[in-house]
Amino acid sequence: MKQLIFLMHISSWRKIEHAIQARNGEQTQRLPDDYIDYLQQVLDIVDIQQQMLANSQWVSSVFETRVLPLTVEDESKQHNWLHDEGLSAVDGVSDADKTAIRHTLQHIDKQLRRGLLPERSYHQVEKILQVAMPLWLDKGKAVDAVQAFADLLHAISGRATWLDLLATHQGTRDWLIDILSASKYLSTQMIKNPAWLEWPLESERGELEIQRVCASINDLNGSDEEIFLRELGRLVDQARLQCALYIHADQENPLIIGAWLADVADAVTQACLRSSLQQLKLPETFALVALAMGKHGSREMGLVSDLDMVFVLAEEPNQVINGRSTREWAQRLGRRMIRQITAMPPFGAGYEFDARLRPSGNSGVLVTTLEGFKDYQLSEAQTWEHQVLCRARAVTGSKMARQQVMDVVFEVISLPRAFKSLATDVWQMRQKMLEHLSSKKNNIINLKQDKGGLVDIEFLAQFARLMFGGKHQGTVVILENIPSHAPKIWQEHGLTLAGIYLQYRQLENIVRVELWASIGQLPADAGHETWRCLQQRAAIDSPQILQKTMQDVHGIFLQLLEISEG
């Protein structure tokens, strides 16, 4: 996004330059005396002078932050935090916290004097702390931030160039100071791999970086399983961290982040199938279709979303290959893929895997045939299983094999349904989930499972697709595109629910990245650390606003399904 903004500013200057040069055919960048009237007329831009000034200030600030070295401040007015200057005079910090901070700073001082880093690094650490400590103390995060900084210094021992970067580059320094005090997940990852300190300077960002990660996964050679799994886990971690950095920087919305994570999960699933086929010496054309469900299928994943998946064999199950039927080989492939997908790095991709959505649940066979899948869905599956299919998406197999499976999915979703009967089934399943999964404590909010939470909105989107049709799989896009033949009230509320769903997902991402916590355990106390974090970041920034929003959503849920909860 920032690259796009920068290109827009460059384009604006170019248009002005071309207009000036075209006036008299001169190769010049000097503004004529009457440039305001002239440029407003030829470029049709109102308030051209104010826009040029804003343009200049933006480019100047980027140049100062990203290119110029830090300016030297009057050090006589600065505290030397390593020598315990300034901490004693700080108000609003408990004695226990001051003791903890002082102990960590003394540890840093001792390590630097013992040669942890080159001699020049001591002064650089002082310069960083002069900026960081007031900010960390003001946020009330100094204890954790100073400890994380000490751990980072230990991690980069012997590689002082990274410290040089922090001490001389304002953008990187300010970015790291913010991360160490704001995000438990990111600060931990920085300590594990300090190379991420260079992220603010990287030119390849966002979608380009995710595409590169996916391409690297696609290029992995699965014949040596140990090397394959080690690299697979590393690349998945890299993609998650890339997404977390964008969440922390508020640079992309949850739909984009979810799609990036789904692209990576797709690449992982495809790579594990290729690897398993190689190791079992089976043909690459083996038609095992992995049908992604849940947030993976709808491309709305979060950082810790599991993979809900069903395996479908889209070819003759009794064909014999190397002494075994394709049905037997498919079962072995499925088990091997799950092991590779779920093992923690460096032994796998590190995803949680949920196979309960397969026909007959955990008691059913791991891989079903295409015919068996179709028969089950048309004759035995319950309504909640058809709801699940609303987010189904085939991610492995040939184009023809995927299409065969998706044809069954569309056939099932398109079955004629009675509004009242479908609404009753959806409501009853929701009631079961509320009974078993919602929060039972007054001081805890479960944003996923409680009334008016994520599941209410997801169920309404699934109901809309089953009742009114359509081929969209994402919750937001379904709700934003309710067909015209649906009741008008559905179209009106659909847009409202789509917006709230995005706010919920934004809140979920922030809580996960900044606090490494779950939205299933949100405190109802507005003074809790969670809400202090969300007050600066999220559209929903207090438990009172959240509870009111959830109450409104559940009211819409009942209204649209024409259910009387009394």
C-alpha positions in Angstrom: 0.0 0.0 0.0 2.8 2.5 0.9 4.6 1.7 -2.4 1.4 2.5 -4.2 1.0 5.8 -2.4 4.7 6.6 -3.2 4.1 5.9 -6.9 1.0 8.2 -6.8 3.1 11.0 -5.4 5.8 10.5 -8.1 3.1 10.5 -10.7 1.7 13.8 -9.4 5.1 15.5 -9.7 5.5 14.1 -13.2 2.2 15.6 -14.3 3.2 19.0 -13.0 6.6 18.8 -14.6 5.1 17.8 -18.0 2.6 20.6 -17.8 5.3 23.2 -17.2 7.5 21.9 -20.0 4.6 21.7 -22.5 3.7 25.4 -22.0 6.7 26.8 -24.0 8.4 23.6 -25.1 11.2 24.2 -22.5 13.2 21.6 -20.6 12.7 23.2 -17.2 11.4 22.4 -13.7 11.1 26.0 -12.7 7.6 27.1 -11.7 6.3 30.1 -13.6 5.0 33.1 -11.7 1.4 32.3 -12.6 1.8 28.6 -11.9 -1.2 28.4 -9.6 -3.8 29.6 -12.2 -2.0 27.8 -15.0 -1.7 24.4 -13.4 -5.3 24.5 -12.0 -6.5 25.2 -15.5 -4.5 22.6 -17.5 -4.6 19.8 -14.8 -8.1 20.6 -13.6 -7.0 20.3 -10.0 -8.6 22.6 -7.3 -6.3 24.0 -4.6 -3.2 23.0 -6.6 -0.8 24.9 -4.2 -2.1 23.1 -1.1 -1.9 19.7 -2.9 1.7 20.4 -4.0 2.7 21.4 -0.4 1.1 18.2 1.0 2.8 16.2 -1.6 6.2 17.7 -0.8 5.8 17.2 2.9 4.8 13.6 2.5 7.8 12.8 0.3 10.1 14.7 2.6 9.0 12.8 5.6 9.5 9.5 3.9 12.9 10.5 2.7 13.9 11.6 6.2 12.6 8.4 7.8 13.8 5.9 5.2 16.9 7.4 3.8 18.6 10.1 6.0 20.6 9.0 9.1 19.3 10.1 12.5 20.0 13.6 13.5 22.4 14.1 16.5 20.5 15.4 19.5 22.0 17.3 22.5 23.2 14.4 24.5 23.7 16.6 27.6 19.9 16.7 27.9 19.5 12.9 27.6 19.4 10.3 30.3 21.9 7.5 30.3 19.5 4.6 31.1 22.3 2.1 31.4 23.7 4.1 34.3 20.2 4.2 36.0 19.7 7.9 35.2 16.1 9.0 35.0 14.3 5.9 36.2 14.1 7.0 39.9 12.3 10.2 38.9 9.6 8.4 36.8 6.1 8.6 38.2 3.4 6.0 37.8 5.7 3.0 37.8 5.6 0.6 40.7 8.7 -0.1 42.8 8.6 -3.7 41.7 8.6 -2.7 38.0 11.4 -0.3 38.6 13.5 -3.0 40.2 12.8 -5.4 37.3 13.7 -2.7 34.7 16.8 -1.7 36.6 18.0 -5.3 36.9 17.6 -5.8 33.1 19.4 -2.6 32.3 22.2 -3.5 34.6 22.4 -6.9 32.8 22.6 -5.2 29.4 25.3 -2.9 30.7 27.3 -5.8 32.1 27.0 -7.8 28.9 28.1 -4.9 26.7 31.1 -4.2 28.9 32.1 -7.8 28.6 32.3 -7.7 24.9 28.9 -9.0 23.8 29.1 -6.5 20.9 31.8 -4.2 19.6 32.8 -1.2 21.6 30.9 1.2 19.4 27.7 -0.7 20.2 27.6 0.6 23.8 26.9 4.2 22.6 24.4 2.9 20.0 22.4 1.1 22.7 22.4 4.2 24.8 21.0 6.2 21.8 18.2 3.6 21.2 17.2 3.6 24.9 17.1 7.4 25.0 14.2 7.2 22.5 12.7 3.9 23.6 12.5 4.2 27.4 10.2 7.2 27.7 7.8 5.6 25.2 7.9 2.2 26.9 7.4 3.8 30.3 4.5 5.9 29.0 2.8 2.8 27.6 3.3 0.9 30.8 5.2 -1.8 28.8 8.8 -1.1 30.0 9.3 -4.3 31.9 8.5 -6.6 29.0 10.0 -4.3 26.3 13.4 -3.9 28.1 13.6 -7.7 28.7 12.8 -8.3 25.0 15.5 -5.7 24.0 18.0 -7.5 26.2 17.1 -10.8 24.6 17.4 -9.3 21.1 20.9 -7.9 21.9 22.0 -11.3 23.0 20.5 -12.8 19.8 22.5 -10.4 17.5 25.8 -10.7 19.4 28.6 -10.9 16.9 26.4 -9.2 14.2 26.7 -5.6 15.2 25.6 -4.3 11.7 22.0 -4.9 12.8 22.6 -2.6 15.8 24.2 -0.1 13.6 21.0 -0.1 11.5 18.8 0.5 14.6 21.0 3.3 15.9 21.3 5.2 12.6 18.0 4.5 10.8 14.9 6.2 12.3 12.3 4.1 10.5 13.7 0.8 11.6 14.5 2.1 15.1 11.0 3.5 15.7 9.4 0.4 14.2 11.3 -2.0 16.5 10.6 0.2 19.6 6.9 -0.1 18.8 7.1 -3.9 18.3 9.0 -4.7 21.5 6.3 -2.9 23.5 3.2 -3.8 21.5 3.4 -7.3 20.1 4.4 -10.4 22.1 4.3 -12.6 19.0 6.5 -10.3 16.8 9.0 -9.5 19.5 9.5 -13.2 20.1 10.0 -13.8 16.4 12.5 -11.0 16.1 14.6 -12.5 18.9 14.4 -15.9 17.2 15.5 -14.5 13.8 17.0 -11.0 13.9 17.1 -10.9 10.1 13.6 -9.6 10.3 15.0 -6.3 11.6 15.5 -5.5 7.9 11.8 -5.7 7.1 11.2 -2.0 7.1 13.8 -1.7 4.3 12.5 -4.6 2.2 11.2 -3.6 -1.2 9.3 -6.9 -1.8 6.3 -6.7 0.5 2.8 -8.0 1.0 1.3 -10.0 -1.9 4.6 -10.2 -3.7 6.3 -11.7 -0.7 3.5 -14.2 -0.1 3.6 -15.1 -3.8 7.4 -15.7 -3.4 6.8 -17.9 -0.4 4.2 -19.9 -2.3 6.5 -20.3 -5.2 9.3 -21.5 -2.9 6.9 -24.1 -1.4 5.9 -25.2 -4.9 9.6 -25.6 -5.8 10.4 -27.9 -2.9 11.6 -31.4 -3.8 9.7 -33.9 -1.7 11.9 -36.9 -2.4 14.1 -36.2 0.7 11.3 -35.9 3.4 13.5 -34.5 6.1 14.8 -31.6 4.1 11.3 -31.1 2.6 9.6 -30.8 5.9 12.3 -28.6 7.4 12.0 -26.1 4.6 8.2 -26.4 4.5 7.9 -25.4 8.2 10.4 -22.5 7.7 8.4 -21.1 4.8 5.0 -21.4 6.7 6.5 -19.5 9.7 7.9 -16.9 7.3 4.5 -16.3 5.7 2.7 -16.1 9.1 5.3 -13.6 10.3 4.9 -11.5 7.1 1.1 -11.4 7.7 1.6 -10.6 11.4 3.8 -7.6 10.4 1.1 -6.3 8.2 -1.5 -6.7 10.9 0.7 -4.9 13.4 1.3 -2.1 10.9 -2.5 -1.8 10.0 -1.5 -2.0 6.4 -4.0 -4.6 5.1 -7.6 -5.6 6.0 -8.6 -9.0 7.3 -9.8 -10.2 4.0 -6.4 -9.7 2.3 -4.6 -11.3 5.2 -7.0 -14.2 5.2 -6.5 -14.8 1.5 -2.7 -14.7 1.8 -2.8 -17.3 4.6 -5.1 -19.4 2.5 -2.8 -19.2 -0.5 0.0 -20.5 1.7 -2.2 -23.3 3.1 -3.1 -24.3 -0.5 0.6 -24.4 -1.5 1.4 -26.5 1.6 -1.4 -29.0 0.9 -0.4 -29.3 -2.8 3.3 -29.8 -1.8 2.5 -32.5 0.8 0.5 -34.4 -1.9 3.4 -34.2 -4.3 5.9 -35.3 -1.7 3.7 -38.2 -0.6 3.2 -39.3 -4.2 7.0 -39.2 -4.8 7.7 -41.2 -1.6 5.1 -43.8 -2.4 6.1 -43.9 -6.0 2.7 -43.1 -7.3 1.9 -41.2 -10.5 1.6 -37.4 -10.3 -1.8 -37.7 -11.9 -3.3 -39.6 -8.9 -6.7 -38.0 -8.5 -6.8 -37.3 -4.7 -8.7 -34.1 -4.2 -8.3 -32.2 -0.9 -11.5 -30.3 -0.3 -10.7 -27.3 2.0 -13.5 -26.4 4.4 -14.0 -23.7 7.0 -11.9 -20.5 6.9 -9.3 -22.3 4.7 -12.0 -23.0 2.1 -13.5 -19.5 2.3 -10.0 -17.9 2.2 -10.7 -16.1 5.5 -7.9 -17.6 7.6 -6.3 -16.2 10.7 -2.8 -16.7 12.0 -3.7 -19.9 13.9 -6.6 -21.2 11.8 -6.6 -24.9 11.5 -7.2 -26.8 8.3 -10.6 -28.4 7.9 -10.3 -30.9 5.1 -12.0 -33.8 3.4 -10.2 -36.1 1.0 -12.1 -37.4 -2.1 -10.7 -40.0 -4.5 -11.9 -38.8 -8.0 -11.0 -41.9 -10.0 -11.8 -45.6 -10.1 -11.2 -46.9 -6.6 -10.5 -50.5 -7.5 -7.8 -49.9 -10.0 -4.6 -51.7 -9.0 -1.2 -49.8 -8.9 1.9 -51.5 -7.6 -0.1 -54.3 -6.0 -2.6 -52.1 -4.2 -6.0 -50.6 -5.2 -6.2 -46.9 -5.6 -8.6 -46.9 -2.7 -5.8 -48.3 -0.4 -3.2 -45.9 -1.8 -5.5 -42.9 -1.2 -5.9 -43.8 2.5 -2.1 -44.0 2.8 -1.7 -40.7 1.0 -4.2 -39.0 3.3 -2.5 -40.3 6.5 0.9 -39.2 5.2 -0.3 -35.8 4.2 -1.9 -35.2 7.6 1.3 -36.2 9.3 3.3 -33.7 7.2 0.8 -30.9 7.6 0.4 -31.2 11.3 3.9 -32.0 12.6 5.5 -29.0 14.3 8.5 -27.4 12.5 11.1 -28.5 11.7 9.2 -31.8 11.2 6.2 -30.4 9.3 4.1 -27.4 8.5 2.7 -27.0 12.0 -1.0 -26.7 11.2 -3.8 -28.0 13.4 -5.9 -30.4 11.3 -9.6 -31.2 11.6 -10.9 -34.3 9.8 -14.2 -34.4 11.7 -16.0 -32.9 8.7 -15.5 -36.0 6.6 -18.6 -38.2 6.0 -19.5 -40.0 9.2 -17.1 -37.8 11.2 -14.1 -39.3 13.0 -15.6 -42.8 12.7 -15.6 -42.6 8.9 -12.9 -43.5 6.5 -10.2 -40.9 6.0 -10.7 -40.8 2.2 -14.1 -41.2 0.5 -14.7 -42.0 -3.2 -16.4 -39.5 -5.4 -19.5 -41.7 -5.6 -19.5 -42.3 -1.9 -19.1 -38.5 -1.2 -22.0 -37.7 -3.5 -24.3 -40.5 -2.1 -23.6 -39.4 1.5 -24.2 -35.7 0.8 -27.4 -36.3 -1.1 -29.0 -39.0 1.1 -27.4 -39.0 4.6 -25.8 -35.7 5.4 -27.5 -33.3 7.8 -28.1 -29.7 7.3 -25.0 -28.6 9.2 -22.9 -30.7 6.8 -24.4 -28.8 3.9 -23.6 -25.6 5.7 -20.0 -26.7 5.8 -20.0 -27.3 2.0 -20.9 -23.6 1.5 -17.2 -22.8 2.2 -15.8 -25.9 0.4 -13.0 -25.4 -2.2 -11.0 -28.1 -4.0 -7.2 -27.4 -3.7 -5.5 -30.5 -5.1 -5.9 -32.7 -8.1 -6.2 -32.1 -11.8 -8.6 -29.4 -13.1 -11.0 -32.2 -14.2 -10.8 -34.0 -10.8 -11.4 -30.7 -8.9 -14.3 -29.9 -11.1 -15.9 -33.3 -10.6 -15.8 -32.8 -6.8 -17.0 -29.2 -6.9 -19.9 -30.2 -9.2 -21.1 -32.4 -6.4 -20.7 -29.6 -3.9 -22.7 -27.2 -6.1 -25.4 -29.9 -6.7 -25.9 -30.3 -3.0 -25.9 -26.6 -2.2 -28.5 -26.0 -5.0 -31.0 -28.5 -3.6 -34.5 -26.9 -3.1 -35.1 -26.1 0.5 -38.1 -24.8 2.5 -37.3 -21.6 4.4 -38.9 -22.6 7.7 -37.3 -26.1 7.7 -33.8 -24.8 6.9 -34.1 -22.0 9.5 -35.2 -24.5 12.2 -32.2 -26.8 11.4 -29.7 -23.9 11.4 -31.2 -22.5 14.7 -31.1 -25.9 16.4 -27.4 -26.5 15.5 -26.6 -23.0 16.7 -28.4 -23.7 20.0 -26.2 -26.9 20.5 -23.1 -24.8 19.9 -24.2 -22.2 22.3 -24.9 -24.8 24.9 -21.5 -26.6 24.6 -19.1 -23.9 23.3 -20.1 -20.4 24.5 -18.8 -18.7 27.5 -20.6 -19.4 30.7 -18.9 -16.7 32.7 -20.1 -13.1 33.1 -16.5 -11.7 33.0 -15.5 -13.5 29.8 -16.7 -12.8 26.2 -16.3 -15.5 23.5 -16.4 -13.5 20.3 -16.5 -16.6 18.2 -19.2 -18.7 20.0 -21.3 -16.4 22.1 -24.6 -15.0 20.8 -24.0 -12.4 18.2 -20.4 -13.5 17.6 -18.6 -14.7 14.5 -20.6 -18.0 14.2 -23.9 -16.2 14.1 -22.8 -14.2 11.1 -21.2 -17.2 9.4 -24.4 -19.3 9.9 -26.4 -16.5 8.3 -24.1 -16.4 5.3 -24.3 -20.2 5.0 -28.1 -20.1 5.3 -28.2 -17.4 2.6 -26.2 -19.5 0.1 -28.3 -22.6 0.8 -31.6 -20.8 0.6 -31.0 -18.2 -2.1 -28.1 -19.7 -4.2 -24.8 -18.3 -5.4 -21.3 -19.5 -5.9 -19.4 -17.3 -3.4 -17.6 -19.0 -0.6 -16.5 -16.2 1.7 -18.7 -14.9 4.5 -18.3 -11.3 3.6 -18.7 -11.7 -0.1 -21.8 -13.8 0.3 -23.4 -11.2 2.6 -22.5 -8.4 0.3 -24.0 -10.2 -2.7 -27.4 -11.4 -1.5 -29.3 -12.2 -4.7 -32.0 -9.8 -5.8 -34.8 -12.5 -5.4 -34.0 -12.8 -1.7 -36.2 -10.8 0.7 -35.1 -7.1 0.8 -34.5 -7.3 4.6 -31.7 -9.9 3.8 -30.1 -7.5 1.3 -30.2 -4.6 3.8 -28.9 -6.5 6.8 -26.3 -8.4 4.7 -24.2 -5.3 4.2 -24.4 -4.4 7.9 -23.3 -7.9 8.9 -20.5 -8.0 6.4 -19.1 -4.8 7.9 -19.4 -6.1 11.5 -17.7 -9.4 10.5 -14.7 -7.4 9.2 -14.6 -5.5 12.5 -14.7 -8.8 14.4 -11.9 -10.3 12.3 -9.8 -7.1 12.7 -10.2 -7.4 16.5 -9.3 -11.1 16.3 -6.1 -10.4 14.3 -4.9 -7.6 16.6 -5.5 -9.7 19.8 -3.6 -12.6 18.3 -0.6 -10.5 17.1 -0.2 -8.1 19.9 -1.1 -10.3 22.9 -0.9 -13.8 21.4 -4.4 -14.4 22.9 -7.7 -15.8 21.7 -11.0 -14.0 21.1 -12.6 -16.9 22.9 -11.4 -15.4 26.2 -11.9 -11.6 25.9 -12.3 -9.9 29.3 -15.4 -8.0 30.1 -13.4 -5.5 32.1 -12.7 -2.3 30.2 -9.5 -1.7 32.2 -7.9 -5.0 31.1 -4.6 -5.0 29.1 -6.5 -6.4 26.1 -8.8 -3.4 25.8 -5.9 -0.9 26.5 -4.3 -2.5 23.4 -7.5 -2.4 21.3 -8.3 1.2 22.2 -5.5 2.3 20.0 -6.1 -0.1 17.2 -9.6 -1.5 16.7 -12.9 -0.1 15.5 -14.5 -2.0 18.5 -12.5 -0.7 21.4 -14.4 -1.5 24.6 -16.3 -4.5 26.0 -19.4 -2.4 26.2 -19.3 -1.6 22.5 -18.6 -5.2 21.7 -21.4 -6.6 23.8 -23.9 -4.1 22.3 -22.8 -5.0 18.8 -23.1 -8.7 19.6 -26.6 -8.1 21.0 -27.6 -6.3 17.8 -26.1 -9.1 15.6 -28.0 -11.8 17.5 -31.2 -9.8 17.1 -30.6 -9.7 13.3 -29.9 -13.4 13.4 -33.3 -14.1 14.9 -35.1 -11.6 12.7 -33.6 -13.0 9.4 -34.4 -16.6 10.4 -37.8 -15.6 11.7 -37.1 -17.3 15.0 -38.7 -16.3 18.2 -36.2 -17.0 21.0 -38.8 -16.6 23.7 
